[in-house]
Each structure stands twice: as C-alpha cells, then as structure tokens.
Amino acid sequence: MKLRDRLHLSKGRQSQLVRFLQFVMVGILSIGLYLGNMGVVVNAAVGLLVTFLPAYLERNYRFTMDVALVLWITVAMFLHAFGTLPLPGLEFTSAYSATWWWDHMTHALSSSLVAGVAYAIVRALDEHSEFIHMPPKFLFVFMLMFVMAFGVVWELLEFYISVVSALLGAETVLTQYGLGDTVLDLFYNSVGGLLVAIFGSAYLTGVSGQLAERLGAQSAKR
C-alpha cells in the first residue's frame, strides 16, 4: 500500500493541495516583493517555477507524472520558500534562522528530489541500453554516493554565494550557518537519498519507464 492510500488522499485532493500550495507561494513571492527581500523573492520564484515544471512537461512533451510525485515536488519547494519568510511569531525572523531543524528537513526533501531525478534517469538507461546493467545493490550504493556528491557541491555553492554577496554588500539568497550545520546538512542529504534508494522502485517506476520509451523512440529515429 502506498503512502497516499494510508493517508486516504485521493488524486483529486492531492491536486487541490498542489494548487493551494502554489497559491500560497504566490503570496510569499508578493510579500517578498513588498518587503524588498530578495532572498524571499528569489527562493519563492524559483520554487514556484519548479512546481509548474511537471505541467509544462506534460503539455509540451506528453511526459506525465503521478500527482503524488507532483505533490512531493511542490511540498519540498513550498517548505523551502516558506522557510525564508520573516514571520511575526518568530520575531520577524525566518524559520531557517529561528528553527534549528528546518534547514535539515528541507535538505532531506530537496536531496530526495535530486535523488529521484537521478534514480529515474539511471533506471531508464538501464532499461534502454543493453550495455548498462545496474543490479539493485549497486543502484542503492550509487544513489547514496550521487546524493552525497551533489550535497558537497551544493554546500560549496552556498558558501561562495554568501562570500560574493558579502563582498558586494548585497543580500544573500542562500545562507550557510557554519561547519557543524554543513555536516548535518550532508547527513540529512544522505537520508533523502536513502529514502529514494529504498522506495524508488515503488514510486518512480512510471517515470523511468516513460524515459526509457523516449530513449527507445529517439534511437529508432536515427
């Protein structure tokens, strides 16, 4: 039984949740513009664009995703955007600054998205090509290594964006909270990758199957 069945969420209700979270993200973007807070604006705008990516792929490339996957993407983007917003209940600081676990939670969710994309692509290549074969155990290790490597690159990006913003006297859109926080971020990145490595076959088989079909169609045209 899938998680949505345990939570008794129909596909229609999941679609409604996606639209509601997108609506709230538009509100977050508007507040960021009103406050002149570029960190809120950039993170909300990028997150909102990502949530519309599944609809764009379906409309232009006939590449469909299960609504549960779309909700997964939208929740991850929403929590990240909401975490940058100054809140009255937190003395007008953001959840990222005031709540110690918020950054780790969003890292785990974001890394699970990265791992999900990587899993779907690798599985599609495995199904499409006779020269590529990835046994389940190897794929499990590959996913963890990939997410850990991506997490290191992301932490370096956060660091250099913060440094450049400080040098230019501009407001940073990504913040690094120190070495200890970086180590915890990498740990929670691994948690996200681990979840995808365990449950990927149950939730991402449809996506990888469509990718394999597209690869097969492209090969047939050549």
C-alpha positions in Angstrom: 0.0 0.0 0.0 1.3 3.4 -1.0 1.6 6.4 1.4 -1.3 8.3 -0.2 -3.6 5.3 0.4 -2.6 5.2 4.1 -3.3 8.9 4.4 -6.6 8.5 2.4 -5.7 11.2 -0.1 -7.4 10.8 -3.4 -5.8 12.1 -6.6 -8.3 14.9 -6.7 -7.4 16.0 -3.2 -3.7 15.8 -3.9 -4.2 18.1 -7.0 -6.1 20.5 -4.8 -3.2 20.6 -2.3 -0.8 21.3 -5.1 -2.8 24.2 -6.3 -3.3 25.5 -2.7 0.5 25.4 -2.0 1.2 27.1 -5.3 -1.3 29.9 -4.4 0.4 30.3 -1.0 3.8 30.5 -2.8 2.5 33.3 -5.0 1.6 35.1 -1.7 5.1 34.5 -0.3 6.5 36.0 -3.5 4.3 39.0 -3.3 5.3 39.6 0.4 8.9 39.3 -0.6 8.4 42.0 -3.3 6.6 44.2 -0.8 9.3 43.9 1.8 12.1 44.2 -0.8 13.6 41.0 0.5 15.5 39.5 -2.5 16.1 36.2 -0.6 12.4 35.6 -0.3 11.7 36.7 -3.8 14.3 34.5 -5.5 13.6 31.4 -3.5 9.8 31.7 -3.9 10.1 32.5 -7.6 12.4 29.6 -8.3 10.4 27.2 -6.2 7.1 28.3 -7.9 8.7 27.7 -11.4 9.8 24.2 -10.3 6.3 23.3 -9.2 5.0 24.2 -12.7 7.6 22.1 -14.4 5.5 18.8 -14.4 2.6 20.6 -16.1 5.0 22.1 -18.7 6.5 18.7 -19.4 3.0 17.1 -19.8 1.7 19.9 -22.0 4.7 20.2 -24.3 6.3 16.7 -24.3 3.4 14.5 -23.1 5.5 13.4 -20.2 3.2 12.7 -17.3 3.9 12.4 -13.6 1.8 10.8 -11.0 0.1 13.6 -9.0 1.7 12.2 -5.8 5.1 13.0 -7.3 3.9 16.5 -8.2 2.7 17.0 -4.6 6.1 15.7 -3.4 7.9 18.3 -5.5 5.5 21.1 -4.5 5.8 20.4 -0.8 9.6 20.5 -0.9 9.6 23.8 -2.8 6.9 25.3 -0.6 8.7 24.5 2.7 11.9 26.0 1.3 10.2 29.2 0.2 8.2 29.5 3.4 11.3 29.0 5.5 12.8 32.2 4.1 9.8 34.3 5.0 10.1 36.6 8.2 7.3 35.6 10.5 5.7 37.7 13.3 5.5 34.6 15.6 9.3 34.3 15.3 10.0 37.9 16.0 10.2 38.6 12.2 13.0 36.1 11.6 12.7 33.2 9.2 12.1 29.6 10.1 15.5 28.8 8.7 17.1 31.2 11.3 14.8 30.5 14.2 14.1 26.8 13.9 17.2 24.5 14.1 15.6 21.6 12.3 14.0 23.5 9.4 17.2 23.6 7.2 17.8 19.9 7.8 14.2 19.0 6.9 14.4 20.9 3.6 17.8 19.5 2.8 16.4 16.0 3.2 13.4 16.8 1.0 15.5 18.6 -1.7 18.0 15.8 -1.8 15.2 13.3 -2.2 14.1 15.3 -5.3 17.6 15.2 -6.7 17.9 11.5 -5.9 14.5 10.9 -7.5 15.6 12.5 -10.8 18.9 10.6 -10.8 17.1 7.3 -10.0 14.6 7.8 -12.8 17.3 8.6 -15.3 19.6 5.7 -14.3 16.8 3.2 -14.3 15.7 4.4 -17.8 19.2 4.0 -19.1 19.4 0.5 -17.5 16.1 -0.5 -19.2 17.0 1.1 -22.5 20.6 0.1 -23.1 21.9 -3.5 -23.3 25.4 -2.1 -22.3 24.3 -0.7 -19.0 23.3 -3.0 -16.2 22.8 -1.9 -12.6 21.9 -4.6 -10.1 19.7 -3.3 -7.2 22.6 -3.4 -4.7 24.8 -1.3 -7.0 22.0 1.1 -7.7 21.4 1.5 -4.0 25.1 2.5 -3.4 25.2 4.7 -6.5 22.2 6.7 -5.3 23.8 7.4 -1.9 27.1 8.3 -3.5 25.4 10.6 -6.0 23.4 12.5 -3.4 26.4 12.9 -1.1 28.5 14.3 -4.0 25.7 16.6 -5.0 25.3 17.8 -1.4 29.0 18.7 -1.3 28.7 20.7 -4.5 25.6 22.5 -3.1 27.3 23.4 0.2 30.2 24.9 -1.8 27.7 26.8 -3.8 26.1 28.2 -0.7 29.5 29.2 0.7 30.6 31.0 -2.4 27.3 32.8 -2.9 27.5 34.0 0.7 31.1 35.2 0.2 30.4 37.0 -3.0 27.2 38.6 -1.6 29.2 39.8 1.4 31.9 41.3 -0.8 29.4 43.1 -2.9 27.4 44.2 0.1 24.3 42.5 -1.3 21.7 40.4 0.4 22.4 36.7 0.0 19.8 34.3 -1.3 21.5 31.2 0.2 22.9 31.1 3.7 25.4 28.8 5.3 25.3 28.5 9.1 28.8 27.1 9.8 30.8 23.9 9.6 28.6 21.9 12.1 25.5 22.8 10.2 27.1 21.8 6.9 28.0 18.3 8.3 24.3 17.9 9.5 23.1 19.1 6.1 25.2 16.4 4.4 23.8 13.8 6.8 20.2 14.7 6.0 21.1 14.8 2.3 22.0 11.2 2.7 18.7 10.5 4.5 16.9 11.8 1.5 18.9 9.7 -0.9 18.4 6.7 1.3 14.6 7.0 1.2 14.7 7.2 -2.6 17.1 4.3 -2.8 14.6 2.2 -0.7 11.3 3.4 -2.1 12.2 4.5 -5.6 11.1 1.3 -7.3 7.6 1.7 -5.8 7.1 5.4 -6.7 9.4 6.2 -9.7 8.9 3.2 -12.0 6.4 5.0 -14.1 8.7 8.0 -14.7 11.7 5.8 -15.6 9.5 3.7 -17.9 8.5 6.8 -19.8 12.1 8.0 -20.1 13.1 4.6 -21.4 10.3 4.7 -24.0 11.5 8.2 -25.1 15.1 6.9 -25.4 13.9 4.0 -27.5 11.9 6.3 -29.8 14.9 8.6 -30.3 17.1 5.6 -31.1 14.6 4.3 -33.6 14.6 7.7 -35.5 18.4 7.6 -36.0 
